Amino acid sequence: MPSRFDQLYRWGKRDIVNDDALNLRFRDLDNRITPIEALKISYEAALLTLQDRVLERSEAVIEGLRDRLIEITELAWLVGSSSTGLTLVEEAEQALIIAPDRRALFTPGPFAIVATGSDPDAYAVVQHLDFDRATGQWNFRTKVVSAALTGAHADWSIGALAGSTLAQMALLEEGQAARTETLAARDEAVPAATVATEAAGVAVGAAGTATGAAGIASTKAGEASDAATAAAISAASVDGPAIAASLAALAAADTALDTRLDAVEPVVSALQANALVDEEAIALAIAYGG
């Protein structure tokens, strides 16, 4: 805005100072200042509007971050610590007192890992039961205890488990179930193996008895054959017809011997076959039971 001092506001020695002169100058000042004041008001309003927009945007961003932070705290992966002295035992319901500075954000998931601060290999996998944020008491069931974790400890560090670890837990449970079934089957197989062994012993004894009987029958048949031969020789000293009769008797004795042996051999073979079958059953039962 150009200056009007020399044209309008400067007073000369001969200028008349009266109401008209003063009002002319004051009106000009008013005309020049009024738009500036309006502009200033518009600027302040614009500044306030800008500040409001910035604050609204900031609040929206902060609100989103706040909601995200809340979601993160509810994801059940934040760690905790405890100085409770405790010995962890598998399948036992136990409790730890979470440190006061960790209780606000401590949100355990379905499963967690509890390890000692002195030895990372000394750990246990536990199942979450409930958590009292006011007192800090965390109740859980101990599922698996590592071999390195022995005795009581008071320097616990707690964290969540990854999905792969949970999958391994499921496989472990399946393996334990299969092991239990195998042990039960073995326990059932041991008495069966004992019974089979006793039955095989009886069968082997029967086979031995039958073999002995067959031997006796063979011996008796041999004695009968020898007697027939002797009778034939004795008769040969008498006359020819008697020799022929003796030879016929000898042939009949041999035929009877063969018939008896043929009858005994199937019995012995059957008993021996049964004994082999029983021995195989015993071997299978012992292998399965072991």
C-alpha positions, 0 to 999 in steps of 0.5 A: 500500500503506497504512502500518503504522508506527503499528499495528505497527512503532512501539515504545512505552516499555512494549513488550516487545522479544523474539523474537516481537515482532521476528519478527512485524514481520519477517514482515510486512515479508517479506510486503510486500516479496516481492510487490514483488520478484516484480513487479519481476522481472516488470517487468524481464522485460517490459522485456527482452522489449520491448527484444528485440521492438524490436531484432528489429523494428529488425533486420528494418527495417534488414535490409530497408533493407540489402537494398534498398540492395544492390539499388540498388547493383546497378541499374547507374545509380550514377555514376563518375568518372575522371581518365584521359587518353584520346581516345575513338574510335568502335568502339575498345576502350578503358579508364578507371581509376575513381576509388578513392572511386567503385569500391565502388559503381560498377556499370556497365550494358550501356551508359553515357555518358561526358562531360567535366566541362568541357563537357556537350555533349562526350560519348560512348556506350560499351558496357560490357565488364568492370570490375575493382573491385580495380584500378578498370579499366573496359573498354568499346567506344566506340560514338558520339562527339559532335561536341563531343568532340575530343582527349584529356580527363582529367575524365570523368564516367560515368553510365548510359543511360535506355531511350529512349537505348538505343532511339535507339541501336538506331534509329541502328544501323538507319539506319547499316545502311540508309545502307550498303545505299544506298551499295552500291546506288549503287555498283552503279548507277553502272556500270549507268548508264555501260553504259546511256549507252554503249548509248544513244549507239550507238542514237542513232548508229544512228538517225542513220545510218538517217535519213541513209540514208532521206534518201539514198533519198529523194534518189535517188527524187526524182532518178529521178522527175525523170529520168522526168519529163524522159523523158516531156517528151522523148517528148511531142515525138515522138508521143502514144503515147510520151507515154502510155508516159512517163506510165505510167513516171512513175507507176511511178517514183512508186509505187516511191518511195512503197514505199521511203519506207514501208519506211524510215519504220518503221525510223526510228521504231523506232530513235527509240523505242529511243533514247527508252527508253534515255534514260529508263533512263539518267535513272533509273539516274543518279537512283538512283545519285546 
